[in-house]
Amino acid sequence: MSTLIQINSLSKSYGKRTILEDASLTIGTKQKIGVIGRNGAGKSTLFKIIVGEEEKDSGDILINKNARLGYLEQNDPYALSETVMEFLTRYTGKEAWQCGKVANQFQLKNEALDTKIEGLSGGYQMRVKLTAMLLKEPNLLLLDEPTNYLDLSTLLLLENFLRSYNGGFLVISHDREFLKNTCDKTLEVEHGKLFLYPRSIEEYFEYKEEQIMLKQSQNENIDRQRKQLQQFVDRFRAKASKATQAQSKLKQIGRLKNIDILHPLASVKINIPKVEQKKGIALDTEAMSIGYGPKVVAKNITISIARGEHIAIVGDNGQGKTTYLKTIAGEIPLLSGVFKWAPKVKIAYYAQHVPSMLEPRQEVLAYLQGSAGIEASKEDIMKMAGNFLFNENDLKKKISVLSGGEKARLCLAGILLNKSHVLLLDEPENHLDFETVEALSLALKKCNQTVLFISHNRTFVNLLATGIIEVKNSKATRYLHNYEEYVYHLGKTVDESTSGESKKTTANKKPKTTWEQQKENQALLRSQKKKAQTLEAATQKLYEEKKDILQSFEQEPTVFSQERNTRLNEIESLIAKQESEWIATDEQIAKLQEEA
């Protein structure tokens, strides 16, 4: 493996704020690296310095002459009035047929290439940017938050592409599931340093925790040794016969050095105030049509949502998810039909654009005080500020100096202070780091408010959703399965659509002889039968474990065990997944037996 980029002693500061300090890193060919770190840690700054958009303060960045960098920046390089093909040919200098060939990888073809970019959803605009980047034939991609605002279909398409990509890449993302599925190495930007771990993100988190525990244990041992040596010195220092030994012990104490543990970054711990607990229907809709003016986005929506439900609104960009949320929030008028909230329900709405519309001259504390309900005390406000990592000094800051992630945290803190009965959240996790996203999802999961939310972050949705509304093909309906099954079926659809072209190319190949086909079918039949047996045995074990857990609940009805509850939910999810896979395998076996 040859080195593409060598970074030595890199430093970068903005005024008094140090972003990178004496940081070093080696990036080789075909490495697939997930880049993580808190908001403001320096991830995007690192990318910008590498591609020359930012100046370094000191240090060296050596780029191999054979390295061809592809940089997917957060800013848009196109004019909205351009068509897709006009932009691609202008930006890359390639012929139209070349642009069309690469665009096809992201399902941009035919009329989509002649569509003006302003008419595309955010997910398709990201596909255009990816196409433009790849047309420059890079062998190392730098992807800065490519998953922001992507619908699930595009995200799965991007995952498939990165898994099969022949070059290397560094990708910044706060979507843990995305990094798990695409990256085999993890780079953390923290405390101004760069640390590359040669394993996946989950393994890195385990390693990091183990290292902290190991250092703490070693320091405890050193402290015990120091104490024992000091006791000897204190006891025998005055005795002439022991003076030499005492001096030797003092020298030993001087050599004992505690292992430096960098001060851990503040952890986000969010507590959402409870609201009055009531049963019944929170929202009732009947024959509802939504859209803008004469344009109907979805119609005949008839859905009831119970109080306390946490509903994920899913579907591709441009299908009407945000329109649905805006309509029931009262932000845009209803076209026809009826929607009705329960009496005296207080509603809070978080939109994607809200953080950018904050009053820049207002201070953080003043914003929180203005957002809080009349029942909120000063202690409540300070506690919520601390939950979202705003310390005493931060409270005096003007909103204009806050980063995008800080503004998003501030808006969410203000909404949660308001003690609303219903929370309508449109992609609240964008621009938030791992810790904040997962802390927010866990807090919302525990809250007794009714929550309707749009999110393409699978970890966030999996942790929070108790139900799903799918907005698709001018309809909005309750989805009958859980979110994991929804992602699974959508993934199969994406796989089938991307493999369509390869099926066309294989159609012209020489057909196999009957004997060859029979031999192949027999081998596949044996493989499927073995798979079915394995699935059946594994499912039976899960049922037995489930039975044992349920029996333990009956035998100890007064003993609560979070561990058992969690495991029971895991088992039920695994059983559903394995039974679905077993049915599909059994159908394949039946089909092969008919062909035999």
Sequence and secondary structure as in RCSB ss.txt:
>XXXX:A:sequence
MSTLIQINSLSKSYGKRTILEDASLTIGTKQKIGVIGRNGAGKSTLFKIIVGEEEKDSGDILINKNARLGYLEQN
DPYALSETVMEFLTRYTGKEAWQCGKVANQFQLKNEALDTKIEGLSGGYQMRVKLTAMLLKEPNLLLLDEPTNYL
DLSTLLLLENFLRSYNGGFLVISHDREFLKNTCDKTLEVEHGKLFLYPRSIEEYFEYKEEQIMLKQSQNENIDRQ
RKQLQQFVDRFRAKASKATQAQSKLKQIGRLKNIDILHPLASVKINIPKVEQKKGIALDTEAMSIGYGPKVVAKN
ITISIARGEHIAIVGDNGQGKTTYLKTIAGEIPLLSGVFKWAPKVKIAYYAQHVPSMLEPRQEVLAYLQGSAGIE
ASKEDIMKMAGNFLFNENDLKKKISVLSGGEKARLCLAGILLNKSHVLLLDEPENHLDFETVEALSLALKKCNQT
VLFISHNRTFVNLLATGIIEVKNSKATRYLHNYEEYVYHLGKTVDESTSGESKKTTANKKPKTTWEQQKENQALL
RSQKKKAQTLEAATQKLYEEKKDILQSFEQEPTVFSQERNTRLNEIESLIAKQESEWIATDEQIAKLQEEA
>XXXX:A:secstr
  EEEEEEEEEEEETTEEEEEEEEEEEETT EEEEE  TTSSHHHHHHHHHTSS  SEEEEEE TT  EEEE SS
  S TTSBHHHHHHHHH   HHHHHHHHGGGT  GGGGGSBGGGS HHHHHHHHHHHHHTT  SEEEEESTTTT 
 HHHHHHHHHHHHH SSEEEEE S HHHHHHH SEEEEEETTEEEEESS HHHHHHHHHHHHHHHHHHHHHHHHH
HHHHHHHHHHHTT GGGHHHHHHHHHHHHH                        SEEEEEEEEEEEETTEEEEEE
E  EEETT EEEEE  TTSSHHHHHHHHHTSS   EEEEEE TT  EEEE TTGGGGS TTSBHHHHHHHHS TT
  HHHHHHHHHHTT  TTGGGSBGGGS HHHHHHHHHHHHHHT  SEEEEESTTTT  HHHHHHHHHHHHH  SE
EEEE   HHHHHHH SEEEEEETTEEEEESS HHHHHHHHHHHHHHHHTHHHHHHHTTS    HHHHHHHHHHHH
HHHHHHHHHHHHHHHHHHHHHHHHHHHHHH TT   HHHHHHHHHHHHHHHHHHHHHHHHHHHHHHHHHH 
